Structure formats: C-alpha cells, structure tokens
Amino acid sequence: MKESGRMISRKKKSGKEREEEKPKAPKGYVPVIAGAGEEKEKFMVHVELFKHPTMVVLLENAAEEFGYDHQRGVLRVPCNVQHFTQMLHLISSSSS
C-alpha cells in the first residue's frame, strides 16, 4: 500500500511462523512485527515515520515490554495490528 509517497508493505503472520527470520528490508525501511497473541503482521516501515511522536512512544513501549536484547533483525511492537495500521496511515498522512 502506498502512503503519501512512502511504501508500507504488509505480510500476515500467524503464531511463531518464521518470526525469527531476518528479512531483507529495502534501503530506508525497517521490518516491524505488530500484533499480540496469534495475530501478527509484518510491515516494512520507512525510517522517516519513526520520528513521529506517536511512533516514539510505541518504541518506548516496545523497549519496556521486550527489552533491547530481544529486538534483533525485526522490531517487535506491542500494538494490535489494526491499531498499528491506522496509526501508520495517520502518521504517513501528517508527514506529507
């Protein structure tokens, strides 16, 4: 899906399905897994979006919940997939 000139790609994941796999992210993007429990989705998020205050709070929450030692390869965020998707849409819209 294209958001204000930035690409945000999604791939559904269930359970622990290849969660530890190290994806090859395009230059300027960070692989992110959002979701809780069995419902998870992988996103490729442009680095510009991480400057937004909402994303900073989400990253702080991820650090509190998962710590820094477990954030290897793919960034995991403690956020419902639907809420994360909506947040990305809003952030992308406001960044343009």
C-alpha positions in Angstrom: 0.0 0.0 0.0 1.3 3.5 -0.8 1.1 6.2 1.8 2.0 9.8 0.9 4.9 8.7 -1.3 6.1 6.1 1.2 5.7 2.4 0.8 4.4 0.4 3.8 4.2 -3.3 2.9 2.3 -5.9 5.0 2.5 -9.6 5.3 0.2 -11.6 7.6 1.9 -13.9 10.2 0.3 -16.4 12.5 1.8 -17.7 15.7 5.6 -18.1 15.6 5.7 -18.6 11.9 9.2 -17.6 10.9 9.2 -14.7 13.4 12.9 -15.1 13.9 13.6 -15.0 10.2 15.8 -12.0 9.2 14.0 -10.3 6.3 15.9 -8.2 3.7 14.5 -4.7 4.1 14.8 -2.2 1.2 17.1 0.7 1.9 15.4 3.2 4.2 12.9 0.7 5.7 12.7 -1.2 9.0 11.0 -4.5 9.3 8.4 -4.4 12.1 6.1 -7.1 13.5 3.0 -5.7 15.1 0.4 -7.7 17.0 -0.3 -9.7 20.1 -1.0 -13.4 20.6 -1.6 -15.3 17.4 -2.5 -12.3 15.1 0.7 -10.7 13.9 1.7 -8.9 10.7 5.0 -7.9 9.3 5.4 -4.3 8.0 8.2 -2.6 6.2 8.1 0.9 7.7 10.1 3.9 6.3 12.6 5.3 8.7 11.1 8.8 8.4 7.9 7.6 10.2 10.0 6.8 13.4 10.5 10.5 14.0 6.8 11.0 14.8 6.0 11.4 18.5 3.4 8.6 18.4 5.9 6.2 17.0 8.5 7.3 19.6 6.0 6.3 22.4 5.4 3.0 20.7 9.1 2.3 20.5 9.5 3.2 24.2 6.6 0.7 25.0 8.4 -2.0 22.9 11.6 -1.4 24.8 9.8 -1.7 28.2 7.9 -4.9 27.2 10.6 -6.7 25.1 13.8 -5.1 26.2 16.6 -4.2 23.9 18.2 -7.7 23.8 15.3 -9.3 22.0 15.0 -6.8 19.2 17.2 -8.5 16.7 16.5 -8.5 13.0 12.8 -7.5 13.2 11.5 -4.8 15.5 8.5 -6.1 17.6 5.9 -3.6 18.8 3.2 -4.3 21.4 0.3 -3.0 19.3 -2.8 -4.5 17.9 -2.4 -5.0 14.1 -5.5 -2.9 13.3 -4.4 0.0 15.6 -0.9 -0.1 14.2 -2.2 0.0 10.6 -4.4 3.0 11.5 -1.5 4.7 13.2 0.7 4.3 10.2 -2.0 5.8 7.9 -2.3 8.8 10.2 1.4 9.3 10.6 2.0 9.0 6.8 -0.7 11.5 6.1 0.6 14.0 8.6 4.2 13.6 7.4 3.4 14.8 3.8 
